[in-house]
Structures are given as C-alpha cells and as structure tokens.
Amino acid sequence: MFEDPTPQRLWKRAGRRRTLRPVVYYITAHGYGHGVRSADILNAIGKLAPETPRIVVSGLSQSFLESRLDAPESSLPGTAPPPVRIETRALDVGMTQLDSIRIDLTSSRDAAERLLDQWGDLVSREQEFLESVDAGCVVADIPAIPLEAAARAGRAGVAVGNFGWNWIYEPFAEQDERWKPVVERFARSYARSRLLLRLPFAEPMSIFPNREDLPLLSTPATPRREEIARLTSADPAKKWVLLSFTSLDWDAAALDRVESIREVEFFSVEPLVWPGRRIHAIDRRAMRFPEVLASVDAVISKPGYGIVSECITNRKPLLHSARRDFREYPILVEAIETYLQHRPISEETLYSGDLAPELERLWNAPQPRRSMRTGGADVAARRILDLASRDH
C-alpha cells in the first residue's frame, strides 16, 4: 500500500507552488466505470493542485465526463485555474457489447485486430501530442498505447486499473490464435510503464514492473432524495431502486411487470429512458449520478467496477446480474459477496422484468461481512503530482 511519506511536498505548500506540466489522462471508453474512477482521481488532483493543467483523452462522451469532473477554485489570489481540456479519441477497443450484459466476441476480435494494424501510427501520434503539450505525467486507465508513447517521449507513464487488456484477452487466445498478437502487443506496451497504481478487486497485473496498491477511490455522496422527489414526482415514502445500465432491452411485457410493483419507485439515468413509462429517467445535468445512487434504497446492475465501488462506498444493496465472457466478473462477485448486502439475479429473470420476488429477497439479505478503507483518489493524486513535478 502506498503511503505518502512527505505530505508537505512543494506542490502543496501555500505560497511556494511551482507551475507544473500538464497531467494527461487517457481513459478507455469500454465502460463508464473507468470514467467514474478516473474522474475521482482527476478531481483530487484539481483540489490538491488547482493550477496543474489536466488534459483528458477518451472515447467516452464529453457530456458524461463533464458531469463527473469538478471545476476547482484557484488557491492563488487573482488567478483562475485552467479548465479541464477534453479531447475525444479512443486508443483501445475493449469488448464490443450487444448490450450492458452480453458481449460480441467476433466483433471484439475484429476491432482488436484493426487496432493492432494501426498500433505503430497511433503510438507515434500520441508521442508527438505528449511532446507538444509538454506532458509532465501520462496516466492511462487502461489503454496501453499512451504508456508506450510516454516511454518514447521520456515522460512518466502511470497505469491505473484493476486489470490489463492482455489479461482479459488471454482466455480467448487459448481458443483462437488470432487473439495472441493482441495479447502480446498489450503486454509489451504495459511493461514500459513507470508505475501501476493498482485498484482494489484486481488481477495480479504482474506484467507491470512496478506496482503500488490503492484504497478504494470513491467517497460517499450526498443524498438528494427530496430534490429528486420534486424533480420526478416520485413518492419518497416508497422504496427507491436505481436501474444502473446504459441499455436494457425490456419489451412491453417486461415493462408492464416492472410497473406492476407499486410499492417501488424505479429510476434510471439518461440515456436509459423508457418514454411514457413509470420509470423516472434523470438527466445527468440536473443531478449527478453519485447523488442519485446515494438517494435510493437499492441498485440493480451488472457487476461493473464503478457501480460495485460506489455501492460499497454508499452502503447500497445490490441486485446483480451475471456478466458473460468477461474475466473480471468472478473478482467483482467476490467483492460483492464480501462488502455488500446483495442478491444475484439470473439473466432470464432480469429480462423478463419479474423483479418483485428478487427485490424482496434483497431486502432480507444478510448485511456485509466487512467494510473497506477509502481515500485512494487522494493517494493516487499525490503520487501523480509528484511524478508530474519532476524534470524529465
């Protein structure tokens, strides 16, 4: 576990700050969970060193990133901190998903092969970009191309994550040799990183030469139940359940079953919307996702890293569906079973909309066996700022 031995570093001392090179933060577009945890660290950087420029490069939507990123206040009189600069481009392909649960392996392999064909050109382009902005530290969650580009540019390359794509793709390579060059390319590039800040619920990540473990990143959010009730006309006296999916293919019969559960108010966050239905869709611009989650009584979701972390942090029961063909799944299920009041739900039951019996079992499920230490975002931010302040 990394502990900051010198909390009074130069960049933290009032009146003795130095101008830092930008922190360039690359975020995979595979899922919102990567954006959630990256935003936690970026916000911590903004609070600890507001004058440090932050550049985000990701295929995630700009509106989503802006909804998670704070605008820091300057700590120096008469100055305004630089805004977070967001550039939209993707440097890995993750897994192609049919919806929030199901994965298309053939499309995933085809996309990975196309990425491999462009790998050298993409590394060169990012190297030029990092040199053009005079990057002080390059962070990746968890595309490999930026880490190779950082090494070529002589910049500190820091990986943040709980898995590498080489590890995710390895089982597919055992069945299909066309995956092997993809696995090897990611592994070689990851090996060129300066440091891995390894998150909880991680695979060993032994391909990274230097590893330091972090506590859980997220912190409890402020509930805003009364405001949400006014915004949506939801009954605050009922049980509130958040449907945390980017997409969920419920047909009319399934939606009828969900709406027949009169003792529960269901919520989603845009872009997941069922027009004309009694499921309250909340605009991220009106209410931040962590505040929505903190305001409900339970969550229904797939076991993604971000939602599991936020449920643990906010102590929210989780009704979780299976996630096929994703190697991270058993690790996250172990975390759910240890740190959350929870119940599994079958894919068939979820898609049928027959949620009433499952929610009743969730309300009566045992309390979690353990709690987790938090504060990892501040630890990561201090480490990144330390590297960014060094000469390269």
C-alpha positions as CSV (number, residue, x, y, z in Angstrom):
1,M,0.0,0.0,0.0
2,F,1.5,3.4,-1.0
3,E,1.8,5.9,1.8
4,D,2.9,9.5,1.1
5,P,6.0,9.9,3.4
6,T,6.2,13.7,2.8
7,P,2.8,15.3,2.8
8,Q,4.3,18.8,2.7
9,R,5.6,18.4,-0.8
10,L,6.4,21.5,-2.7
11,W,3.2,21.5,-4.8
12,K,1.1,21.5,-1.6
13,R,2.8,24.3,0.2
14,A,0.9,27.6,0.3
15,G,2.8,30.4,-1.4
16,R,5.5,28.0,-2.7
17,R,3.8,26.3,-5.6
18,R,5.6,25.8,-8.9
19,T,3.9,25.6,-12.3
20,L,3.5,22.0,-13.2
21,R,3.5,20.4,-16.6
22,P,0.1,19.0,-17.6
23,V,-1.3,15.7,-16.4
24,V,-2.6,13.9,-19.5
25,Y,-5.1,11.3,-18.5
26,Y,-6.2,8.6,-21.0
27,I,-9.5,6.8,-20.2
28,T,-10.8,3.7,-22.1
29,A,-14.3,4.0,-23.5
30,H,-15.1,0.4,-22.7
31,G,-17.4,1.4,-19.8
32,Y,-18.5,4.3,-17.6
33,G,-16.8,2.7,-14.6
34,H,-13.4,3.6,-16.0
35,G,-14.6,7.2,-16.4
36,V,-16.0,7.3,-12.9
37,R,-12.8,6.3,-11.1
38,S,-10.7,8.4,-13.4
39,A,-12.8,11.4,-12.6
40,D,-12.3,10.7,-8.9
41,I,-8.5,11.0,-9.3
42,L,-8.7,14.0,-11.6
43,N,-10.9,15.8,-9.1
44,A,-8.5,15.0,-6.3
45,I,-5.7,16.4,-8.5
46,G,-7.7,19.6,-9.0
47,K,-8.2,20.0,-5.3
48,L,-4.6,19.4,-4.3
49,A,-3.0,21.4,-7.1
50,P,-5.7,23.5,-8.9
51,E,-3.1,25.3,-11.1
52,T,-2.0,22.0,-12.6
53,P,-3.4,21.7,-16.2
54,R,-5.4,18.5,-16.8
55,I,-6.0,17.0,-20.2
56,V,-8.4,14.1,-20.7
57,V,-8.2,11.9,-23.8
58,S,-11.1,9.4,-24.1
59,G,-13.7,8.0,-26.4
60,L,-16.3,8.5,-23.6
61,S,-18.8,11.2,-24.3
62,Q,-17.7,14.7,-23.3
63,S,-21.1,15.3,-21.6
64,F,-20.5,12.3,-19.3
65,L,-17.0,13.4,-18.4
66,E,-18.1,16.9,-17.7
67,S,-20.9,15.6,-15.4
68,R,-18.2,13.9,-13.3
69,L,-15.4,16.4,-13.3
70,D,-15.3,19.3,-10.8
71,A,-14.2,22.8,-11.7
72,P,-11.6,23.7,-9.0
73,E,-11.3,27.0,-7.4
74,S,-7.9,28.7,-7.6
75,S,-5.8,28.7,-4.4
76,L,-3.7,31.7,-5.7
77,P,-5.2,35.2,-5.4
78,G,-6.2,36.8,-8.7
79,T,-5.8,33.7,-10.8
80,A,-8.2,31.2,-12.4
81,P,-7.3,27.5,-12.6
82,P,-7.1,26.1,-16.1
83,P,-10.2,24.3,-17.2
84,V,-10.0,20.6,-17.8
85,R,-9.3,20.1,-21.5
86,I,-11.1,17.1,-23.1
87,E,-10.0,15.5,-26.3
88,T,-12.2,12.8,-27.9
89,R,-10.4,9.8,-29.3
90,A,-10.1,6.2,-28.5
91,L,-6.9,4.3,-28.1
92,D,-8.2,0.8,-27.2
93,V,-11.3,-1.1,-28.2
94,G,-12.2,-3.1,-25.0
95,M,-15.0,-5.5,-25.7
96,T,-17.8,-4.9,-28.2
97,Q,-21.1,-5.4,-26.3
98,L,-24.5,-6.3,-27.6
99,D,-26.0,-4.5,-24.5
100,S,-24.9,-3.8,-20.9
101,I,-24.6,-7.6,-20.2
102,R,-23.8,-9.5,-23.4
103,I,-20.5,-9.4,-25.4
104,D,-19.9,-10.0,-29.1
105,L,-16.6,-11.9,-29.2
106,T,-16.3,-11.9,-33.0
107,S,-16.7,-8.1,-33.3
108,S,-14.4,-7.7,-30.3
109,R,-11.6,-9.7,-32.1
110,D,-12.1,-7.8,-35.4
111,A,-11.8,-4.5,-33.6
112,A,-8.7,-5.6,-31.7
113,E,-7.1,-6.7,-35.0
114,R,-7.8,-3.4,-36.6
115,L,-6.3,-1.6,-33.6
116,L,-3.2,-3.8,-33.9
117,D,-2.8,-2.8,-37.6
118,Q,-2.8,0.9,-36.5
119,W,-0.7,0.5,-33.3
120,G,2.6,2.0,-34.5
121,D,1.0,5.0,-36.1
122,L,-1.1,5.6,-33.0
123,V,1.9,5.4,-30.7
124,S,3.8,7.9,-32.9
125,R,0.8,10.3,-33.0
126,E,0.4,10.2,-29.2
127,Q,4.2,10.7,-28.7
128,E,4.0,13.9,-30.8
129,F,1.0,15.0,-28.8
130,L,2.6,14.5,-25.4
131,E,5.7,16.4,-26.5
132,S,3.6,19.2,-28.0
133,V,1.8,19.8,-24.7
134,D,5.0,19.1,-22.6
135,A,3.2,16.5,-20.5
136,G,4.6,16.1,-17.0
137,C,2.8,12.8,-16.3
138,V,0.8,10.5,-18.5
139,V,-1.9,8.4,-16.8
140,A,-3.8,5.5,-18.5
141,D,-6.9,3.6,-17.4
142,I,-6.1,1.4,-19.1
143,P,-5.1,1.7,-22.8
144,A,-1.6,0.6,-23.5
145,I,-0.7,2.9,-26.4
146,P,-0.3,6.0,-24.3
147,L,2.1,4.2,-21.9
148,E,4.3,3.2,-24.9
149,A,4.1,6.8,-26.2
150,A,5.0,8.2,-22.8
151,A,8.1,5.9,-22.6
152,R,9.2,7.0,-26.1
153,A,8.7,10.7,-25.2
154,G,10.6,10.3,-21.9
155,R,7.6,11.0,-19.8
156,A,6.4,9.2,-16.6
157,G,3.7,6.7,-17.7
158,V,1.3,5.7,-14.9
159,A,-1.3,2.9,-15.3
160,V,-4.3,2.9,-13.1
161,G,-6.6,-0.1,-13.1
162,N,-7.6,-3.5,-11.7
163,F,-6.9,-5.4,-14.9
164,G,-4.9,-5.1,-18.1
165,W,-6.4,-5.9,-21.5
166,N,-3.8,-8.6,-22.1
167,W,-5.3,-10.5,-19.1
168,I,-8.9,-10.0,-20.3
169,Y,-8.0,-11.3,-23.8
170,E,-5.8,-14.3,-22.7
171,P,-8.6,-16.9,-22.4
172,F,-9.8,-16.0,-25.9
173,A,-6.3,-16.6,-27.3
174,E,-6.4,-20.1,-25.9
175,Q,-9.3,-20.8,-28.2
176,D,-8.4,-18.6,-31.1
177,E,-4.8,-17.9,-32.1
178,R,-5.8,-14.7,-33.8
179,W,-6.0,-13.1,-30.3
180,K,-2.4,-14.0,-29.5
181,P,-0.7,-11.0,-31.2
182,V,-3.2,-8.7,-29.5
183,V,-2.3,-10.1,-26.0
184,E,1.4,-9.8,-26.7
185,R,1.2,-6.3,-28.0
186,F,-0.7,-5.0,-25.0
187,A,1.7,-6.9,-22.6
188,R,4.8,-5.3,-24.2
189,S,3.4,-1.8,-24.0
190,Y,2.2,-2.2,-20.4
191,A,5.7,-3.4,-19.5
192,R,7.0,0.0,-20.5
193,S,5.0,1.9,-17.8
194,R,6.8,3.7,-15.0
195,L,4.3,2.7,-12.3
196,L,1.0,0.9,-11.8
197,L,-1.4,2.2,-9.2
198,R,-3.4,-1.0,-8.7
199,L,-7.0,-0.6,-7.6
200,P,-8.9,-2.9,-5.3
201,F,-10.5,-6.0,-6.8
202,A,-7.6,-6.6,-9.1
203,E,-6.0,-9.4,-11.0
204,P,-2.2,-9.8,-10.2
205,M,-1.2,-7.4,-13.1
206,S,2.3,-8.9,-13.0
207,I,3.1,-7.6,-16.5
208,F,3.6,-4.1,-14.9
209,P,7.1,-3.9,-13.5
210,N,6.3,-1.5,-10.6
211,R,3.0,-1.8,-8.7
212,E,1.6,0.1,-5.7
213,D,-1.9,-0.7,-4.2
214,L,-4.6,1.9,-3.6
215,P,-7.5,2.0,-1.2
216,L,-11.0,2.4,-2.7
217,L,-11.2,5.6,-4.7
218,S,-14.8,6.7,-4.3
219,T,-16.2,8.6,-1.3
220,P,-19.8,8.7,-0.1
221,A,-22.0,11.1,-2.0
222,T,-24.7,13.4,-0.5
223,P,-28.2,12.1,-0.8
224,R,-30.7,14.4,-2.5
225,R,-33.9,12.5,-2.1
226,E,-36.2,15.4,-1.5
227,E,-34.9,17.2,-4.6
228,I,-35.3,14.1,-6.8
229,A,-38.8,13.7,-5.5
230,R,-39.7,17.2,-6.6
231,L,-37.9,16.7,-9.9
232,T,-39.6,13.5,-10.8
233,S,-42.8,13.4,-8.6
234,A,-41.6,10.1,-7.1
235,D,-43.1,9.1,-3.8
236,P,-40.3,9.4,-1.2
237,A,-42.2,7.1,1.2
238,K,-41.8,4.1,-1.2
239,K,-38.7,2.0,-1.7
240,W,-36.4,3.6,-4.4
241,V,-34.5,1.4,-6.8
242,L,-31.9,2.6,-9.4
243,L,-31.6,0.7,-12.7
244,S,-27.9,1.2,-13.4
245,F,-27.5,0.2,-17.0
246,T,-26.5,2.1,-20.2
247,S,-29.0,-0.1,-22.1
248,L,-31.6,-2.7,-21.1
249,D,-33.8,-4.4,-23.7
250,W,-37.1,-4.7,-21.9
251,D,-40.1,-5.4,-24.1
252,A,-43.6,-4.2,-23.3
253,A,-44.4,-7.3,-21.2
254,A,-41.3,-6.8,-19.1
255,L,-42.0,-3.1,-18.6
256,D,-45.6,-4.0,-17.5
257,R,-44.3,-6.4,-14.9
258,V,-41.8,-3.8,-13.6
259,E,-44.6,-1.1,-13.3
260,S,-46.9,-3.5,-11.5
261,I,-44.6,-3.3,-8.5
262,R,-46.5,-0.4,-7.0
263,E,-44.5,-0.3,-3.7
264,V,-41.3,0.6,-5.5
265,E,-40.2,3.7,-7.5
266,F,-37.8,2.9,-10.2
267,F,-35.1,5.3,-11.6
268,S,-32.7,5.3,-14.5
269,V,-30.1,7.8,-15.6
270,E,-30.1,9.1,-19.1
271,P,-29.5,7.8,-21.8
272,L,-31.5,4.9,-20.4
273,V,-35.1,6.1,-20.9
274,W,-38.5,4.4,-21.5
275,P,-40.8,7.2,-22.7
276,G,-44.3,7.1,-21.3
277,R,-43.4,4.6,-18.6
278,R,-43.4,4.9,-14.8
279,I,-39.7,4.7,-14.6
280,H,-38.1,8.0,-13.7
281,A,-35.2,9.0,-16.0
282,I,-32.9,11.5,-14.5
283,D,-30.8,13.9,-16.6
284,R,-27.1,13.8,-15.5
285,R,-27.0,17.6,-16.0
286,A,-29.8,18.0,-13.4
287,M,-28.4,15.5,-10.8
288,R,-25.0,13.8,-10.6
289,F,-25.0,10.0,-10.7
290,P,-23.4,9.5,-7.3
291,E,-26.1,11.7,-5.7
292,V,-28.8,9.7,-7.4
293,L,-27.2,6.5,-6.2
294,A,-26.9,7.9,-2.6
295,S,-30.6,8.7,-2.6
296,V,-32.0,5.3,-3.5
297,D,-32.6,2.2,-1.3
298,A,-31.0,-0.3,-3.7
299,V,-29.4,-0.7,-7.1
300,I,-29.9,-3.2,-9.9
301,S,-26.9,-3.6,-12.2
302,K,-24.3,-5.7,-13.8
303,P,-21.1,-6.2,-11.7
304,G,-19.1,-3.4,-13.2
305,Y,-16.2,-1.9,-11.3
306,G,-17.6,1.6,-10.9
307,I,-21.1,0.6,-9.7
308,V,-19.7,-2.0,-7.3
309,S,-17.3,0.6,-5.8
310,E,-20.0,3.2,-5.4
311,C,-22.4,0.7,-3.8
312,I,-19.8,-0.3,-1.3
313,T,-18.9,3.3,-0.5
314,N,-22.5,4.4,-0.1
315,R,-23.6,1.1,1.5
316,K,-26.3,0.3,-1.0
317,P,-27.8,-3.2,-1.5
318,L,-27.1,-4.6,-5.0
319,L,-29.2,-6.9,-7.1
320,H,-26.6,-8.1,-9.7
321,S,-27.0,-9.9,-13.0
322,A,-24.4,-12.3,-14.5
323,R,-21.8,-10.9,-16.9
324,R,-20.8,-13.4,-19.5
325,D,-17.4,-13.7,-21.3
326,F,-15.7,-11.1,-19.0
327,R,-12.8,-12.3,-17.0
328,E,-13.2,-9.6,-14.3
329,Y,-16.6,-10.9,-13.3
330,P,-15.5,-13.5,-10.6
331,I,-13.3,-10.9,-8.9
332,L,-16.1,-8.4,-8.7
333,V,-18.6,-11.0,-7.5
334,E,-16.1,-11.9,-4.6
335,A,-16.0,-8.2,-3.7
336,I,-19.9,-8.0,-3.8
337,E,-20.2,-11.1,-1.6
338,T,-17.7,-9.6,0.9
339,Y,-18.6,-6.0,1.1
340,L,-22.3,-5.6,0.1
341,Q,-25.8,-6.7,1.0
342,H,-26.6,-8.4,-2.2
343,R,-28.5,-11.0,-4.3
344,P,-27.8,-12.4,-7.7
345,I,-30.5,-12.3,-10.4
346,S,-30.5,-14.5,-13.4
347,E,-30.3,-13.0,-16.9
348,E,-33.7,-14.6,-17.8
349,T,-35.4,-13.1,-14.7
350,L,-33.9,-9.7,-15.4
351,Y,-35.0,-9.6,-19.0
352,S,-38.5,-10.8,-18.0
353,G,-38.9,-7.8,-15.6
354,D,-40.1,-10.1,-12.8
355,L,-38.3,-8.2,-10.2
356,A,-40.7,-8.2,-7.2
357,P,-39.6,-11.6,-5.7
358,E,-35.9,-10.8,-6.2
359,L,-36.2,-7.4,-4.5
360,E,-37.9,-9.0,-1.6
361,R,-35.0,-11.4,-1.2
362,L,-32.6,-8.5,-1.5
363,W,-34.3,-6.5,1.4
364,N,-33.9,-9.6,3.6
365,A,-30.3,-10.5,2.5
366,P,-27.5,-10.6,5.2
367,Q,-25.5,-7.4,5.9
368,P,-22.0,-7.3,4.5
369,R,-19.2,-9.1,6.4
370,R,-16.6,-6.3,6.1
371,S,-16.0,-2.7,5.2
372,M,-13.3,-1.1,3.0
373,R,-10.8,1.7,3.5
374,T,-11.4,4.6,1.2
375,G,-9.4,7.7,0.2
376,G,-7.5,6.1,-2.7
377,A,-8.1,9.1,-5.0
378,D,-6.1,11.4,-2.9
379,V,-3.3,8.9,-2.6
380,A,-3.2,8.5,-6.4
381,A,-3.4,12.2,-7.0
382,R,-0.4,12.9,-4.7
383,R,1.6,10.2,-6.5
384,I,0.8,11.5,-9.9
385,L,1.5,15.1,-8.9
386,D,4.9,14.1,-7.5
387,L,5.8,12.5,-10.8
388,A,4.5,15.5,-12.8
389,S,6.6,17.9,-10.8
390,R,9.9,16.2,-11.6
391,D,12.1,17.1,-14.5
392,H,12.2,14.5,-17.3
